[in-house]
Amino acid sequence: MAGVAERWNPWRALRENEHLSLVFADLGEGRGRIEDHGDGTRTIYLDASLSRTERSAVLGHEVVHGELDLLWTDDTPDHVVSRGERRVDQIVAERLVPADELAALIDRLVGIDVGVSSAEVAEHFDVPELVARRALQFFRGA
């Protein structure tokens, strides 16, 4: 379709970055993390128990961390981590649920007198409901 931009794909972003590698592991309480090896390479670890949509969202989250060089240490102040995580969450939500496509979905659903829930957004964009909820919050300016 001419004029339609291709939606961001975290798996493609991973493949296109030769300095990133991916490892599936049992992370216990963690869902994902990125590790900088100090030689220009980084490894993204994803919890092996994540669902397909969660894997994509968490991978996207870690890819964006790498793009922005937001890599936390044990000494990183909590307020810096919180602000950085919110920024990463917003970028991931906006990339996986583009605002123009979300607006079109909202217009269509409201036009047929259906409320717009995070569940509908999650299903339409094939993302976890948490990402859909964030996309709606950021879209509405929350």
C-alpha positions as a Markdown table, in Angstrom:
| # | Residue | x | y | z |
|---|---|---|---|---|
| 1 | Met | 0.0 | 0.0 | 0.0 |
| 2 | Ala | 1.5 | 3.3 | -1.1 |
| 3 | Gly | 1.9 | 6.0 | 1.5 |
| 4 | Val | 1.5 | 3.6 | 4.5 |
| 5 | Ala | 4.6 | 3.6 | 6.7 |
| 6 | Glu | 5.7 | 0.2 | 7.9 |
| 7 | Arg | 5.2 | -0.2 | 11.7 |
| 8 | Trp | 8.3 | -0.5 | 13.8 |
| 9 | Asn | 9.4 | -4.0 | 14.5 |
| 10 | Pro | 11.7 | -4.7 | 17.5 |
| 11 | Trp | 12.9 | -8.0 | 15.9 |
| 12 | Arg | 14.0 | -6.1 | 12.8 |
| 13 | Ala | 15.7 | -3.5 | 14.9 |
| 14 | Leu | 17.6 | -6.2 | 16.7 |
| 15 | Arg | 18.7 | -7.8 | 13.4 |
| 16 | Glu | 19.8 | -4.5 | 12.0 |
| 17 | Asn | 22.0 | -3.7 | 15.0 |
| 18 | Glu | 25.1 | -5.9 | 14.7 |
| 19 | His | 26.3 | -4.9 | 18.1 |
| 20 | Leu | 23.3 | -6.4 | 19.8 |
| 21 | Ser | 22.8 | -10.1 | 20.6 |
| 22 | Leu | 19.8 | -11.8 | 22.2 |
| 23 | Val | 19.7 | -14.5 | 24.9 |
| 24 | Phe | 16.6 | -16.2 | 26.3 |
| 25 | Ala | 17.0 | -17.0 | 30.0 |
| 26 | Asp | 15.2 | -17.6 | 33.2 |
| 27 | Leu | 15.3 | -14.2 | 34.7 |
| 28 | Gly | 13.1 | -15.0 | 37.7 |
| 29 | Glu | 11.3 | -11.7 | 38.6 |
| 30 | Gly | 12.8 | -9.9 | 35.6 |
| 31 | Arg | 11.2 | -9.7 | 32.1 |
| 32 | Gly | 14.2 | -8.4 | 30.3 |
| 33 | Arg | 17.5 | -6.5 | 30.6 |
| 34 | Ile | 20.3 | -5.1 | 28.5 |
| 35 | Glu | 24.0 | -5.6 | 29.4 |
| 36 | Asp | 26.8 | -3.5 | 28.0 |
| 37 | His | 30.0 | -5.4 | 27.6 |
| 38 | Gly | 32.2 | -2.3 | 27.4 |
| 39 | Asp | 33.5 | -3.2 | 23.9 |
| 40 | Gly | 30.7 | -1.7 | 21.9 |
| 41 | Thr | 28.6 | -4.9 | 22.1 |
| 42 | Arg | 25.5 | -5.4 | 24.2 |
| 43 | Thr | 23.4 | -8.4 | 25.1 |
| 44 | Ile | 19.6 | -8.3 | 25.6 |
| 45 | Tyr | 18.3 | -11.0 | 27.9 |
| 46 | Leu | 14.6 | -11.9 | 27.7 |
| 47 | Asp | 12.8 | -14.1 | 30.1 |
| 48 | Ala | 12.1 | -17.4 | 28.3 |
| 49 | Ser | 8.6 | -17.6 | 29.9 |
| 50 | Leu | 7.2 | -14.5 | 28.2 |
| 51 | Ser | 4.4 | -14.8 | 25.7 |
| 52 | Arg | 4.9 | -13.9 | 22.0 |
| 53 | Thr | 3.5 | -10.4 | 22.4 |
| 54 | Glu | 5.3 | -9.9 | 25.7 |
| 55 | Arg | 8.6 | -10.9 | 24.1 |
| 56 | Ser | 8.2 | -8.3 | 21.3 |
| 57 | Ala | 7.3 | -5.6 | 23.7 |
| 58 | Val | 10.1 | -6.4 | 26.2 |
| 59 | Leu | 12.6 | -6.7 | 23.3 |
| 60 | Gly | 11.4 | -3.3 | 22.1 |
| 61 | His | 11.9 | -1.9 | 25.5 |
| 62 | Glu | 15.4 | -3.1 | 25.8 |
| 63 | Val | 16.3 | -2.1 | 22.2 |
| 64 | Val | 15.1 | 1.5 | 23.0 |
| 65 | His | 17.3 | 1.4 | 26.2 |
| 66 | Gly | 20.2 | 0.6 | 24.0 |
| 67 | Glu | 19.3 | 3.3 | 21.4 |
| 68 | Leu | 19.1 | 6.0 | 24.2 |
| 69 | Asp | 22.1 | 4.6 | 26.2 |
| 70 | Leu | 19.9 | 4.4 | 29.2 |
| 71 | Leu | 21.7 | 1.6 | 31.1 |
| 72 | Trp | 21.3 | 1.5 | 34.8 |
| 73 | Thr | 23.8 | 0.5 | 37.4 |
| 74 | Asp | 23.2 | -0.3 | 41.1 |
| 75 | Asp | 24.3 | 3.4 | 41.8 |
| 76 | Thr | 21.7 | 5.0 | 39.5 |
| 77 | Pro | 19.3 | 7.1 | 41.6 |
| 78 | Asp | 15.7 | 5.8 | 41.7 |
| 79 | His | 14.3 | 9.1 | 40.3 |
| 80 | Val | 16.6 | 8.9 | 37.3 |
| 81 | Val | 15.6 | 5.2 | 36.7 |
| 82 | Ser | 11.9 | 6.2 | 37.0 |
| 83 | Arg | 12.1 | 9.1 | 34.6 |
| 84 | Gly | 14.1 | 7.0 | 32.1 |
| 85 | Glu | 11.8 | 4.0 | 32.3 |
| 86 | Arg | 8.8 | 6.3 | 31.6 |
| 87 | Arg | 10.6 | 7.8 | 28.6 |
| 88 | Val | 11.4 | 4.3 | 27.3 |
| 89 | Asp | 7.9 | 3.1 | 27.9 |
| 90 | Gln | 6.5 | 6.0 | 26.0 |
| 91 | Ile | 8.7 | 5.5 | 23.0 |
| 92 | Val | 7.9 | 1.8 | 22.8 |
| 93 | Ala | 4.2 | 2.4 | 23.1 |
| 94 | Glu | 4.3 | 5.1 | 20.4 |
| 95 | Arg | 6.3 | 2.8 | 18.1 |
| 96 | Leu | 4.2 | -0.3 | 18.6 |
| 97 | Val | 0.9 | 1.7 | 18.6 |
| 98 | Pro | 1.5 | 4.7 | 16.3 |
| 99 | Ala | -0.6 | 7.7 | 17.2 |
| 100 | Asp | -2.1 | 8.1 | 13.7 |
| 101 | Glu | -3.2 | 4.5 | 13.6 |
| 102 | Leu | -4.5 | 4.7 | 17.1 |
| 103 | Ala | -6.5 | 7.8 | 16.3 |
| 104 | Ala | -8.0 | 6.0 | 13.3 |
| 105 | Leu | -9.0 | 3.0 | 15.4 |
| 106 | Ile | -10.6 | 5.3 | 18.1 |
| 107 | Asp | -12.5 | 7.2 | 15.4 |
| 108 | Arg | -13.8 | 4.0 | 13.9 |
| 109 | Leu | -14.8 | 2.4 | 17.2 |
| 110 | Val | -16.4 | 5.6 | 18.5 |
| 111 | Gly | -18.2 | 6.0 | 15.2 |
| 112 | Ile | -19.9 | 2.6 | 15.7 |
| 113 | Asp | -20.7 | 3.6 | 19.3 |
| 114 | Val | -18.1 | 1.2 | 20.9 |
| 115 | Gly | -15.9 | 2.3 | 23.7 |
| 116 | Val | -12.2 | 2.1 | 23.2 |
| 117 | Ser | -10.5 | -0.2 | 25.8 |
| 118 | Ser | -6.9 | -1.2 | 26.2 |
| 119 | Ala | -8.1 | -4.8 | 25.3 |
| 120 | Glu | -9.4 | -3.6 | 21.9 |
| 121 | Val | -6.1 | -1.7 | 21.3 |
| 122 | Ala | -4.0 | -4.7 | 22.4 |
| 123 | Glu | -5.9 | -7.0 | 20.0 |
| 124 | His | -5.8 | -4.6 | 17.1 |
| 125 | Phe | -2.1 | -3.8 | 17.4 |
| 126 | Asp | -1.0 | -7.3 | 18.7 |
| 127 | Val | 0.6 | -5.9 | 21.8 |
| 128 | Pro | 0.3 | -6.8 | 25.5 |
| 129 | Glu | -2.5 | -4.9 | 27.2 |
| 130 | Leu | 0.0 | -3.0 | 29.3 |
| 131 | Val | 1.5 | -1.5 | 26.2 |
| 132 | Ala | -2.0 | -0.7 | 24.9 |
| 133 | Arg | -2.9 | 1.0 | 28.1 |
| 134 | Arg | 0.3 | 3.1 | 28.0 |
| 135 | Ala | -0.4 | 4.0 | 24.4 |
| 136 | Leu | -3.8 | 5.2 | 25.3 |
| 137 | Gln | -2.5 | 7.2 | 28.3 |
| 138 | Phe | 0.2 | 8.8 | 26.2 |
| 139 | Phe | -2.2 | 9.5 | 23.4 |
| 140 | Arg | -4.7 | 11.1 | 25.7 |
| 141 | Gly | -1.9 | 13.2 | 27.3 |
| 142 | Ala | -1.9 | 11.5 | 30.7 |
